[in-house]
Every structure is written in structure tokens, then in C-alpha cells.
Amino acid sequence: MTELKTEARRIRIGGRVQGVGFRPHVYRLARSLNLGGWVRNDGDGVSIHIEGAAELLERFQIRLLTEIPPQAQAILKESRPAKWTGCREFLILASQPAAGAVVPHDLPPCPECVTELFDPKNRRYRYPFISCSQCGPRYSLIEALPYDRSRTGMAGFDLCPDCQREYVNPDDRRFHAQSIGCPACGPVLRWLPGPFGGCAELDQNNPIDQAARAEGSAWQECLDTLKDGSVVAIRAVGGYQLAADATNPAAIDRLRRIKQRPDKPFAVLFANLAAIEAAGISLPPAAAEALTSPARPIVPLDRNHDCMLPQVLAPGLNSIGVMLPNSPLQTLLLTDFGGPLVMTSANRSGEPMLTEFQALPEIDGVLDHDRPITNPVDDPVMRVIDGAARPLRLGRGDAPLEWTLPKPVDRPTLALGGQMKVTLALAWGDRAVVSAHIGDLDSPAALAAFIEQADRMQHMYGIRAEQLICDHHPDYQSHRWARNQPLPWIEVPHHKAHASALMADTEMDEPALVFVWDGMGLGDDKALWGGEAFYGQPGQWRRVGSLLPFPLPGGERASREPWRCALGLALAAGHPWRPASIPEADTHLIEAAWQQGLNCPPTHSVGRLFDAAAAFCGLGKAISHEGQAAMWLESLADADSPALPLAWQDHEALALLDWRPLLPLLADSKHPVADRAGIFHASLAEAMVDLAERLQARYPAKYVGLSGGVFQNRLLCERACRSLRQAGFTPLLHKHIPCNDAGLSLGQLVEYAARSSTP
């Protein structure tokens, strides 16, 4: 009888393999094949020592990567012969701390947990914190890596005997699931009835109704409060949110007063896809796929003519941001409430997520709980553009985002982004990690959150930055912070970072023509850019196109008052238009200031051009949130409008787009607004194609990229992509990294690494 050949192997698996049930998968697979050895988490992922018959080891290694848990993303990093130790059983060993493990994402409830949630015979019936190895909070709970319960916010919840039996049973779905609990041992709900006045704070001396399950008088009181048109604060996965009845205009108006958010759209939480369609909202396949993905993002979708939801949800827009439940608590709340709910972060606009209940005046109750939030994280946002869901904001469920850099950095580096929609990116070698959305650095609270996140990120991964990268605008708070740190810092130009982020996002390794259109950023010449075209690759960008400059009366005020942008265009073009809503004496003063060159800086910004077009078309008031004018203009535009040809003027080695032919049309109130807005979009889209064709002889490029916040505009993007394809070009759009300033941090790393490696 031939004796089977025995072997031992050491296997290292990288990727997203912590917090997704990968060790239990390895354990069960090894046991099923009667193999000995061990598995453990480490700083690089998962390490495995496996022993047994050579044929069985081969089968083990194949199945190891082909039968992985649904949420895992496994990469075989090493498989080599090892010393035979005579292991007779297979074990899960204690984790081995080390730098650099992949942080698992927060996950929505899996189908099995949802079934248990509504099963009266299950011991976790209506338990709002139900989870298993395939779902539940991860990143929002983690304090340090590797991912073990002792290093999470669940460390203070000792498992009861029943949960402990599940935790150690290899045949159980909760085997080594770190976030599990039950009504007997896990977190509990707390209901604090309102109303509150002034600065509301959770007073532990007040009576609090506490319950382990979502049922009883306190739960019903929360539901009744929402049904009465009131506003309730809810402790969600990544921070506090405010909820209100999405079908009640009075409740929505009240929520706007509380949030001090007069116009910005609210997101609406629906129970399922069928409920979205029943509400009269268009649901294309790409949106349905995004909404049901593990990230559970907010996705803006078009209203149908029979949409049941009030316009006050998104004033002036023909779309509504929708989302599906991302936690068992939201699942129970939507089911019992029986209709859609507005769900928005409880922080004031521009400030960081709240993880402790504070500074929330006028709300009518708090649905709280005692599970800690270690890492605050907002909802992600995606928009379907050109047939695919594209990220506008990274958040719960898709951040931190892992990235492999095209070229490695020479030392551990922290990239700081810009001033708005800030994210951080930490890099070592060819690996980068992009943080969740932090926000705009316009307030002390936001800056404090930025500083805290910079420290937390380095601590979590065990990587200390040896240098910083910042935008080269000296007045950005991130730039100022970098200058005050005891580390060397490097500036990367704003728009080149955008272009490099797109090239990395699309894995493009040959020269391309990239349009970078946004609000404003400081150019290489210290002018206010924002309508740029670059040719080349990361580290080798050549500016080949821009916008004919125009003045911004009042400087920064113009970004909040679109009529100033329109007046700047009119002054530069010698057009007689003046804003009807502004006193004539004020416009005379501004015109005099412009003639003297006082506080009227020139800009090349397409974002400000959109603001001007909106003002010409009737948006005369000051805007209350960034991008409002452009969103309003897109919503009104006729998508089938023809283009007005715009010329490119040669200025030395730079082509400048002449926008002046648009003014007579935009300023003519006799033309319908839909026509004016539609022609404006179409003209800019066709101008991009025109420049690409003009430059072909000197700068041959098959690929034409679109990056920068302006390209969050679906109408502009899709018109440009259609025309580019007809002209023989291949358009490049962002896939995983936001096209807006949230992508700057990764772009800074890519641009810096490319420049450093260029001879």
C-alpha cells in the first residue's frame, strides 16, 4: 500500500480578509479535508500554516480562494513550503499585531440576520443590533488592528453563554464574529422623549426608557413622534442622524429650520426597491445595483410625473436622493413606520458627524443606544452617470478605500486634500488608503475632526507619516496645518492632482487629454483656475487649454452670490446686463471697483461660469450650499437642446475657450429657461470635443478624461461622452474615487510619486 506524501505550507493572504468571516472559512475548509495547522490575523491580512497530504493541500489552496465569504476580497501573497510540525488538528490562534492590515467596512444586515430579526421564535427577534460574520458594524467600531473584539467598541460587552457557544462553534454563522451580541448581553436601545430647547444634551439623571428589543411603549412612542410630524435624533452606525416623515412637508420644513439648511436636498430612506418605485421615482438598473450593494449609498434619482414626495425635499430639483436601510435598527424602523423617512446627519452643515448627543435644539426625542462609535462615518453618495454608479462621497460601507499606487512613494506619506470635501490618504510603498469623507475645513470643529482623523488613521494602520502633501493654496486650512507640523511637506497643484486621480482611478498608463473643471483652485501662476485641459500623464502634465478669464466682483463672495459671477461676465464682455434684484447704486460701485482692479480677481473657473449662467436664467438670490446654482440649472435644462458653437482662442501655447457668444442668449429672458440652460450645457460639452480634435495633431490622444466637481453634472457628462465617442475618442470617467475635491488626496499621492520617479 502506497503511503501518501505529506507536506506543510505557509500561506499568506492579503486584501479584505479581516471582519468578513475569512478565518472561520479557513478553519472549516481545513477541518473538512482533515488537515492540521493554524490560522491567525496579522497586520498584513491572514497567515496560515497547513499540514497534510500533498493532494489535499492542493485542493485546500484552490478552494481557499474560490469559496471565499461573500464580502471578502482575498489576494494570495505567498505560498511556500514550511517545516512539518505534526499538527493533528486545526486551530484559530490569537491575532498577531503588526502594521498595515486592511480595515473591514461596515456591512448592512445579511438576509439570514433579517430573517432572524422578524422570527418570533428566534432569540434575536427584533434585536436592533443583530449581526454575524457576514454583516454588522466593522470600521465604525475598530480601535486598532488586527480586528479582534478586544480592539473594538464591543470589548465592554461580555458574551452571554448562548453567544459564547455560537462564537466558538465552527459550524455556526457567528463563529468568531466580533460584533455579535443579543438581548441578554449586547447593546440596548434608549428612548429619551423631548421636546428639547436651546442646547440639548443627554441628561443621565432624566428618566430614560431602555429596552433590548425594538418593541414596547418606548418604541411605539418614538414611532408616534415621527408620525406626528416631529423630528427625532437617532444614533446610527457612524453618528447621529435626524429623522422625519418624508411625506409631511411641515415636518420637512421643521427639519430644515433645525438643520439651518434652507435648500440643500435631503436623502430619503425607503424600506426596499419596490417602495422606491411605488413612490414615483425612476429606478434604472445601475441605481438598483448600487442601492443594494454593501455600501448602501445615497443615490440621486429622477422623480416621475406621479412622484408622491413633496418638492420641499429637494427645492428646485427634479431628483431625490434615496437610500435603503444599512442597519437592523433602520430596517425595523422603516418596517414599523410604514413609509419613507428623511434621514440626514445631525451635525450642522459643513461640520463633522456627531458621535455624542449634543447641540441639537428643538428635536422631539432621541432614539439612542450604548454601542460606542469609535470612527464617525457619514453615508456614501453615488450618482448614475453614463450608465454606471459613480462615487460623489466616500463613507460608511466603502471607506477606508484601499488603493495600489501606480508608482510607490519613497517614504510613508500623508496627503491632506484641499479645503472642501476633504479626505486624507495615507501611503506606504505602493499601498494607499483613502479616508471616509471628513468635510469642509471652514469651522474649528471641522478642523479638529481633520486633525483627529489624521492621527487616528496613522494609529489604526500602525504607519507614521514621514512627510505631508498639501494643496498649494496657502489659505487652505490643510495647507496651513501642514506648514505647522514638524515634518517636511510638499505642495501638489490642485488641478494636476485631479487629473492624476482620474488616471489612477481608470488605470490609464498612456498619455491622455484631461479636462479638469471645478469651482476654483489656485493655478501654477497663482491665478484662480477651474476650467483646465491638461495633456500627458501623472508627473508630466502640460496645460493646453483653459477658459477665457473673467472677473469675480467681491472675490470669494461671488461663489455664494451667483449674480456677482454673471455681472463679472457682463463687465468683461461689455454686455449691458445688470442684475434686476440688486440696487443700481451697488452695481455702479462694483463696476467702479472692477475698473480700478479692486477685489475683482480674474478666474478661469467653469464652476463660476455655471453660477453665472444660473443667475442669467433667474437664480438671483444668494445660494445656501455649494453647487446649488449648477444643480438648479441642470435640473431645468432641456437635454435635447442644440449647441451654440464656441471658439477656442490661441494664446501662446494655450487655447482659451471664448464663452462670450453665450451671453446674449443667457441674458435674453424672452427665451425659455429650459432652452437657455440646455444650450449652455450642450455648448460646453461640444467645446470639449472641439478642443480634443484641434489638439490631435500636436497632442495625439485616444483617451479624453473628465475630472473635477463640475463633472458631477450628469447632463454635461453624458452629452460630452456621447459626442466624444462619435468623434472617435474614448471618454474616461471616475469609477471608485470621487471626481470632486474628495479625490484630491489620492491624486496628490499619485502626482507626487510620479514626479519623484521621473528622471
LINNOR-V686013 format. One line per field, one symbol per residue. psi: psi as a letter, one per 40 degrees, with the letter a starting at -180 (. if undefined). burial: + if it has 9 or more other C-alpha atoms within 8 Angstrom, else -. A space follows every 10 residues. Layout:
# LINNOR-V686013
psi: ???
burial: ???
This chain:
# LINNOR-V686013
psi: hhhhhiiiih hhhaagehee fddddddddd ddefiiaiii iaeebhihhh iahddddddd ddddeefiid eigihhdihi iihhefheih ihiiihhiie ihhiiiiihi dddddddehd eiefhfhefh iaeeiiicde ehdiiigide fieedehhhi dddddddehe eieehfhdei aiddeaiiih hhiaiiibhh ihheeihhhh idigiadddd dddddddefi hhhhhadeii ihiiheehdd ddddddddef gddhiiihhi diddddddef hhgidddddd deiddfihhh iihidfheii dedgheifih hiiiheiddd dddddddeii hhhiieiihe iiiheihifg ieieihhiie hihdhihihi hihhhfeihh hdhiahdeii hiihidiiie ihhhheabdi fhiihhihbe hihhiihdah feiddddddd dddddddddd efhhieiihi ieheehdddd dddeifiiih hhiddddddd dddddefhei iihhhhhaci ihideeihie fihihaihef hhheiaihii ighebdddee gddddddddd ddefiehihd ehiddddddd dddddefhfg iiiehddddd ddddddeegd iiieiheddd dddddeihee iiihhhihhh gbehhhhhed edddddehed hidddddddd dddddddddd ddddedddgh hdhhihiidd eehddddddd ddddddeeih ihiiddhiea eeeddddddd ddddddeh.
burial: ------++++ ++++++++++ ++++++++++ +---++++++ ++++++++++ ++++-++--+ --+++--++- -+-+-+--+- -+------++ ++--++-+++ ++++++++++ --++-++--- ---+++++++ ++++++++++ +++++++++- +++++-+-+- --++-++-++ ---+++++++ +++-++++++ +++--+--++ -------+-+ +++++--+++ -++-+++-++ +++++-++++ +++++++++- +++++++++- +--+++++++ +-+-+++-++ +++--+++-+ ++--++++++ +++---+--+ --+++-+-++ ++++++++++ +++++-+-++ +++++++--+ +++++-++-+ +++++++++- --++++++++ +++++--+++ ++++++++++ ++--+-+++- ++++++++++ ++++++++++ ++++++++++ +++--++-++ ---+--++++ +++-++++++ ++---+++++ -+------+- -+++++++++ ++++++---- ++++++++++ +++---++++ +++++++++- +-++++++-+ +++++-++++ ++++++++++ ++-------- ------+--+ +-++----++ ++++++++++ +++++++-++ --++---+++ ++++++++-- +-++-+-+-- ---++++++- +++-+++--- --++++++++ +++++++++- ++--++---- +-++++++++ ++++++++++ +-+++---++ +++++-++++ ++++++++++ ++++++---
